[in-house]
Amino acid sequence: MSKKIQILLLVLFISPLSFNTHALNFSNHEIIVLVNDKIITSYDILQRMKMNAILSRNDITIENNEQIRNLSVNELIQEKLKNEKISEFDVLVSNEEYLRQENQFYKNSVYQQEDLINIFELNDIKYDEFKNFLINQISWQKLISRMYYRMTSASDIEITEIVVNNPSITENEARNIIIDRQLELKSNKMIRDMLDEATIEYK
Protein backbone atom coordinates (compact mmCIF):
# COMPACT_ATOMS: atom_id res chain seq x y z
CA MET A 1 0.00 0.00 0.00
CA SER A 2 1.47 3.34 -1.03
CA LYS A 3 2.21 6.25 1.29
CA LYS A 4 -0.34 8.32 -0.60
CA ILE A 5 -3.07 5.77 0.12
CA GLN A 6 -2.04 5.46 3.77
CA ILE A 7 -2.49 9.21 4.28
CA LEU A 8 -5.88 9.05 2.62
CA LEU A 9 -6.94 6.22 4.89
CA LEU A 10 -6.12 8.25 7.96
CA VAL A 11 -8.32 11.09 6.76
CA LEU A 12 -11.19 8.83 5.81
CA PHE A 13 -11.09 6.90 9.05
CA ILE A 14 -12.08 10.12 10.78
CA SER A 15 -15.18 10.49 8.61
CA PRO A 16 -17.54 8.21 10.58
CA LEU A 17 -16.94 10.33 13.68
CA SER A 18 -18.26 13.32 11.78
CA PHE A 19 -21.43 11.43 10.90
CA ASN A 20 -22.00 10.44 14.53
CA THR A 21 -21.53 13.93 15.93
CA HIS A 22 -23.02 16.40 13.49
CA ALA A 23 -23.64 15.08 9.98
CA LEU A 24 -26.85 13.04 10.13
CA ASN A 25 -29.44 13.27 12.84
CA PHE A 26 -31.75 10.35 12.08
CA SER A 27 -31.85 6.63 12.71
CA ASN A 28 -30.15 4.22 10.35
CA HIS A 29 -33.27 2.97 8.58
CA GLU A 30 -35.61 5.94 8.63
CA ILE A 31 -37.46 6.42 5.33
CA ILE A 32 -36.31 9.72 3.82
CA VAL A 33 -37.62 9.63 0.22
CA LEU A 34 -40.29 7.67 -1.66
CA VAL A 35 -39.68 7.34 -5.40
CA ASN A 36 -42.73 5.82 -7.10
CA ASP A 37 -43.30 3.93 -3.82
CA LYS A 38 -39.67 2.72 -3.73
CA ILE A 39 -37.98 3.75 -0.48
CA ILE A 40 -34.67 5.47 0.15
CA THR A 41 -33.62 5.27 3.79
CA SER A 42 -31.19 7.25 5.88
CA TYR A 43 -28.95 4.17 5.84
CA ASP A 44 -28.91 4.21 2.01
CA ILE A 45 -28.00 7.89 2.03
CA LEU A 46 -25.27 7.48 4.61
CA GLN A 47 -23.73 4.57 2.70
CA ARG A 48 -23.75 6.55 -0.54
CA MET A 49 -22.35 9.69 1.08
CA LYS A 50 -19.41 7.80 2.53
CA MET A 51 -18.83 5.82 -0.66
CA ASN A 52 -18.85 8.97 -2.80
CA ALA A 53 -16.49 10.74 -0.40
CA ILE A 54 -14.04 7.84 -0.55
CA LEU A 55 -14.20 7.46 -4.34
CA SER A 56 -13.68 11.20 -4.81
CA ARG A 57 -11.03 11.21 -2.05
CA ASN A 58 -12.76 13.92 -0.02
CA ASP A 59 -13.52 14.04 3.68
CA ILE A 60 -17.03 14.87 4.90
CA THR A 61 -17.08 18.00 7.04
CA ILE A 62 -19.65 20.27 8.64
CA GLU A 63 -19.16 22.67 5.73
CA ASN A 64 -19.72 20.24 2.86
CA ASN A 65 -22.04 17.72 4.54
CA GLU A 66 -25.30 19.17 3.20
CA GLN A 67 -23.98 19.43 -0.35
CA ILE A 68 -22.69 15.84 -0.35
CA ARG A 69 -25.95 14.63 1.20
CA ASN A 70 -28.09 16.39 -1.43
CA LEU A 71 -25.95 15.07 -4.27
CA SER A 72 -26.17 11.55 -2.85
CA VAL A 73 -29.97 11.76 -2.46
CA ASN A 74 -30.36 12.96 -6.05
CA GLU A 75 -28.09 10.16 -7.25
CA LEU A 76 -30.14 7.56 -5.39
CA ILE A 77 -33.41 8.95 -6.75
CA GLN A 78 -32.09 8.71 -10.29
CA GLU A 79 -30.90 5.16 -9.66
CA LYS A 80 -34.37 4.12 -8.48
CA LEU A 81 -35.88 5.50 -11.68
CA LYS A 82 -33.17 3.96 -13.85
CA ASN A 83 -33.74 0.58 -12.22
CA GLU A 84 -37.43 0.78 -13.10
CA LYS A 85 -36.52 1.18 -16.77
CA ILE A 86 -33.80 -1.45 -16.56
CA SER A 87 -36.33 -3.93 -15.15
CA GLU A 88 -38.95 -2.91 -17.71
CA PHE A 89 -36.58 -3.74 -20.58
CA ASP A 90 -35.16 -6.80 -18.82
CA VAL A 91 -31.54 -5.64 -19.05
CA LEU A 92 -29.14 -8.15 -17.49
CA VAL A 93 -25.45 -7.85 -16.66
CA SER A 94 -23.22 -10.89 -16.94
CA ASN A 95 -20.42 -11.60 -14.50
CA GLU A 96 -17.95 -11.05 -17.34
CA GLU A 97 -19.39 -7.60 -18.04
CA TYR A 98 -19.22 -6.70 -14.38
CA LEU A 99 -15.61 -7.83 -13.99
CA ARG A 100 -14.63 -5.88 -17.10
CA GLN A 101 -16.19 -2.71 -15.68
CA GLU A 102 -14.61 -3.30 -12.27
CA ASN A 103 -11.18 -3.86 -13.83
CA GLN A 104 -11.56 -0.67 -15.85
CA PHE A 105 -12.41 1.24 -12.68
CA TYR A 106 -9.25 0.10 -10.94
CA LYS A 107 -7.12 0.87 -13.99
CA ASN A 108 -8.27 4.50 -13.75
CA SER A 109 -8.20 4.69 -9.95
CA VAL A 110 -5.51 5.40 -7.34
CA TYR A 111 -6.94 2.46 -5.41
CA GLN A 112 -6.11 -1.20 -5.62
CA GLN A 113 -9.09 -3.46 -4.95
CA GLU A 114 -7.67 -4.67 -1.63
CA ASP A 115 -7.15 -1.07 -0.50
CA LEU A 116 -10.71 -0.07 -1.35
CA ILE A 117 -12.20 -3.12 0.36
CA ASN A 118 -10.24 -2.29 3.52
CA ILE A 119 -11.26 1.37 3.43
CA PHE A 120 -14.91 0.43 2.98
CA GLU A 121 -14.76 -2.06 5.84
CA LEU A 122 -13.17 0.46 8.21
CA ASN A 123 -15.83 3.01 7.28
CA ASP A 124 -18.72 0.50 7.68
CA ILE A 125 -19.52 0.38 3.98
CA LYS A 126 -20.54 -2.84 2.29
CA TYR A 127 -18.56 -3.60 -0.86
CA ASP A 128 -21.86 -4.74 -2.37
CA GLU A 129 -22.90 -1.07 -2.39
CA PHE A 130 -20.04 -0.36 -4.77
CA LYS A 131 -20.75 -3.49 -6.81
CA ASN A 132 -24.41 -2.52 -7.22
CA PHE A 133 -23.31 0.99 -8.18
CA LEU A 134 -21.19 -0.41 -11.02
CA ILE A 135 -23.89 -2.85 -12.12
CA ASN A 136 -26.38 0.01 -12.33
CA GLN A 137 -23.95 1.96 -14.53
CA ILE A 138 -23.45 -1.01 -16.86
CA SER A 139 -27.18 -1.74 -17.06
CA TRP A 140 -28.07 1.84 -17.87
CA GLN A 141 -25.37 2.09 -20.55
CA LYS A 142 -26.67 -1.11 -22.14
CA LEU A 143 -30.25 0.16 -22.06
CA ILE A 144 -29.38 3.52 -23.65
CA SER A 145 -27.28 1.81 -26.33
CA ARG A 146 -30.09 -0.65 -27.04
CA MET A 147 -32.63 2.15 -27.41
CA TYR A 148 -30.66 4.83 -29.22
CA TYR A 149 -27.45 3.50 -30.80
CA ARG A 150 -29.04 3.05 -34.22
CA MET A 151 -30.16 6.68 -34.12
CA THR A 152 -26.63 8.01 -33.68
CA SER A 153 -24.18 9.00 -36.38
CA ALA A 154 -20.85 10.75 -36.82
CA SER A 155 -20.13 12.89 -39.88
CA ASP A 156 -16.71 13.11 -41.52
CA ILE A 157 -16.56 16.80 -40.59
CA GLU A 158 -17.13 16.03 -36.89
CA ILE A 159 -14.54 13.24 -36.93
CA THR A 160 -11.96 15.40 -38.70
CA GLU A 161 -12.47 18.26 -36.23
CA ILE A 162 -11.74 16.01 -33.25
CA VAL A 163 -8.70 14.41 -34.90
CA VAL A 164 -7.26 17.81 -35.89
CA ASN A 165 -7.64 19.09 -32.32
CA ASN A 166 -6.35 15.81 -30.85
CA PRO A 167 -3.72 14.33 -33.21
CA SER A 168 -3.14 11.31 -30.96
CA ILE A 169 -6.77 10.17 -31.45
CA THR A 170 -7.64 7.83 -34.31
CA GLU A 171 -10.67 8.33 -36.54
CA ASN A 172 -12.36 5.34 -34.96
CA GLU A 173 -11.77 6.74 -31.47
CA ALA A 174 -13.11 10.12 -32.62
CA ARG A 175 -16.22 8.41 -33.98
CA ASN A 176 -16.76 6.66 -30.65
CA ILE A 177 -16.40 9.96 -28.78
CA ILE A 178 -19.11 11.54 -30.96
CA ILE A 179 -21.43 8.56 -30.54
CA ASP A 180 -20.87 8.54 -26.76
CA ARG A 181 -21.75 12.24 -26.58
CA GLN A 182 -24.97 11.66 -28.47
CA LEU A 183 -25.90 8.73 -26.25
CA GLU A 184 -25.16 10.83 -23.16
CA LEU A 185 -27.54 13.53 -24.41
CA LYS A 186 -30.23 10.88 -24.93
CA SER A 187 -29.55 9.51 -21.45
CA ASN A 188 -29.81 12.93 -19.81
CA LYS A 189 -33.08 13.68 -21.57
CA MET A 190 -34.52 10.33 -20.56
CA ILE A 191 -33.56 10.94 -16.93
CA ARG A 192 -35.14 14.42 -17.00
CA ASP A 193 -38.35 12.97 -18.45
CA MET A 194 -38.46 10.24 -15.80
CA LEU A 195 -37.95 12.80 -13.03
CA ASP A 196 -40.80 14.92 -14.45
CA GLU A 197 -43.14 11.93 -14.53
CA ALA A 198 -42.11 10.38 -11.20
CA THR A 199 -43.89 10.72 -7.88
CA ILE A 200 -41.17 11.78 -5.44
CA GLU A 201 -42.09 12.36 -1.80
CA TYR A 202 -39.63 13.65 0.81
CA LYS A 203 -40.41 12.57 4.35
N, C-alpha and C positions, 0 to 999 in steps of 0.2 A: 504494500500500500504506500502510495507516494506521500511526501511531506505535505503537498498541496491538499490532498484528500484528508489527511489527518487533521489539518487546521480546520477544514470545513466541517468535519465531524464534531469537533469541539464546539463550534458555533451552533450547529444544529441540535446537539444534545441539550442545549439550553432552551430550545424552543418549547418543549412541552411544559416547562415551568411557566412560560408566558401564558399559555392557554389556561392553566389552572388558576392563575392569579388575576388576569384581567382581560383575556381575549374573548372567551365565550362563557356566557352566564346562563347556560341551560343544560338540562340533563342529557346524557349521551344518546338517547333514542327518542327525543321529543320530535314530533312532526313539525317541520318548519314550512314546507311548501308542498302543495298538491298540484301535480301536472297531469291533467286529464285523469284524475283519480289515482295516479301513481305517486307514491310518497317519497319525499326527500327529508331525511331526518338530520338532526344536529350531528349525529355520529357520521353520517355521510359527508356532511359539510366539513367537519373537523378533519376527517381522513383526507379529503381532497385538498384542503388548505395546506396541510402538512406535506402532502405529496408534491403539490405544485411548488411549495417553498424549497423543498429539497431538489427537485428537478431543475429549478431556475437558480439554485444556489443562493437563495436569499433567506435571511432570518425573518421571523414574524415578530413585529414590535407593536407597541401601543400605537405608534404613528401610522403604520401601514396595515394594521389588522383589518380595519373595516373595508379597505380597498381589496385586499386579498380575499376576504370573505365574500364580498359581492361578486367578484370575478369567478370564484369557485361555485357560488350558487347559480350564476348564469350558465356556467359550463355544465353543471349537473342538469339543469332544466333542458338545455339543448340536447344533452345525451339521452334524456328520457324520451324526447320527441323523435330523435334519430332512431332510437331502438324500436319505437312503434313502426316506423317505416321499414326498418331492417326486418322486423318480424313479418310485416305485411307482404314483403317481397321474398321472404324466405331466403335471406342471404346467410350463407354459412361460411365459416372460416376454418380451414383445415389446420392441423397442427404444423404442417410444413409452412403454410403462409404465416402463421403466428411466429414461428421460430425465425423466419426470414426477416420479419419486421423487427423482432426483438434484437437480432444480430445487427441490423442496420442502426437501431437506436444506440447500441453500445459502441459501434464504430464511430458515431458522431458525438459521443459523450465523453466527459472526463472520467466517468465512472466505469469501473469493471463491475460485472454482475455481482460478484461476491461482496464488493464494497457497498453497492446499493442495497442488497438484501440485509446486510448488517446495519446500515443506517436506518432502513425502514423498521427493523426489529427494535432498535434502541429508541425509536420515536413512536412505537406502538402503531405501526402501519402494516397492514397485511399486504404481502407482495401480490396477492390476488387482485388488490385494488389497481395496481399498476398493470397487471396482465389484462384485466377487463378494460382498462383504459386503452391499451394497444389494440385489443380485439375490436373495440368500438370504432377506432380509427380505420382499421382494415375493412370492416364491414361497411362503413359509410363510403369509403373510397370505391369499393366494389359496386355498391348500389348506384352511386353517381355515374360511374363509368358505364354500367349496364344501361342506365336510362338515357345518357346524353352523349356517349362517346361518338356515336354515328352522326351526331349533329355538329360535331366540331370539325374544324379545318384550319390549315395553315397555308397562307399564300406564299409564293416565292419572295415577294417584297418583304413580308414580315420576317421570313427566315433569314434573308440577306441582311436585313437591318440588325438582327441580333448577332449574326456572325461577324459583321463589320465592327460592331461595338465590343465584341468579345471574341477575338481571333482564336482563342484556345478551344472554343466550342465548335463542335461539328454541326453540319446541317441537320442531321438526325436529332442531335441533342437540342438544337434550336427549335425544331418542330415539336419535340416533346414538351419543351417549356411553354410554347404557345398553346398547345392542347391542354396542358395542366392549368394554365391561367383561365382558359375558357371553362373548364370543368369546375374550377374554384368559384367562378362567377355564378355558375348554375347552382352549385352547392349553397352558396350564400343566399341566393334568392329563395331556394327551397326552404332553408332554415327560417328566413324572415316570414315566408308564407305560413309555415307551421306555427310559428310563434303568434302570428296574427289570428290564426284559427283555434289555437289551444285555449283551454280553460285552465288558468294558472291562479292559484289561491295561496296567498301568504298568510300563515297562521300567526 
